[in-house]
């Protein structure tokens, strides 16, 4: 397809959504969301400093994992200019999220913007360059030692590994701030330090040492599991790209993403990221407008014969794990002394497409 035609298709789709007013700012919605998250945070803090029952504190740690993920969703939206048209206001909000969660706003912005420009690209998407996971058979040849042992059974170990995700994010954030020039080096380092100081100080001040350690582990591990379980279905098992693939912007964003079917609870739990196709096509569109946009995008894809993938929650997880098991098959076969014969290229999605 000619490049001008491809560009015209994207512009046409954007024009249709613009006519529906879906790119308008949503200050009322986001004011409500900020107040909602802050009230959740205040509730968790109140329970922490007033309750002596250990089992209640463990439940509170789980609740705080939910709160931190909701905070991360807000930082994500701000980073995409969904909350504010002003770059300065978005940056201020992003830095406040760094203070509240100890995730570097600069590190996240740098990594996430690369991902949006090159989703599922083997060379250019940082989200497919993970130390203990492989997303294409082409990556398995580089696995050695302990890393290889993990990759062989990555489908079975995927969710347990997510329990460590919050620790990995902090390590990456700190490494980024220490090794790279950032826009806010002093502020981010100060906010990260302040977060750890206040967080550890409050937890150890109101709980015994062993209770505090248990609280921190439950909180951090469930936070990592929640975040990872939200991001996992978005692209895993969808089309993988390499430099020799010529795919236009519209199809690159649609064919590499998977939507999780809409439901009020799903929309809330996934922070709007279950509309991954619409979000990747139009990252600056406010979260509460993605559902409305979906109807137009699906109809547009059908009219232009573009596959549109949408599944239920559990089917999305099944397809993700099935794909991870598939691409790691050469490692298991090699250890059994069998020739590697993966079913098709690791660059191809393993699941059928739905919702066309």
Secondary structure, DSSP 8 states (H G I E B T S, - for coil): --HHHHHHHHHHHHHHHHHTTTTS--HHHHHHHHHHHHHHHHHHHHHHHH---HHHHHHHHHHHHHHHHHHHHHHHHHHTTSS-S-HHHHHHHHHHHHHHH---HHHHHHHHHHHHHSTTBTTT-GGG--TT--SSHHHHTT--HHHHHHHHTHHHHHHHHHTTHHHHHHHHHHHHHHHS--TTHHHHHHHHHHHHHHHHHHHHHHS-HHHHHHHHHHHHHHHHHHHHHHHHHHHTTS--B-TT----HHHHHHHT--EE---HHHHHHTTTTT-HHHHHH-TTS-GGGHHHHHHHHHHHHHHTT----EE-HHHHHHHHHHHHHHHTHHHHHHHTT-----SS-TTS--S-----
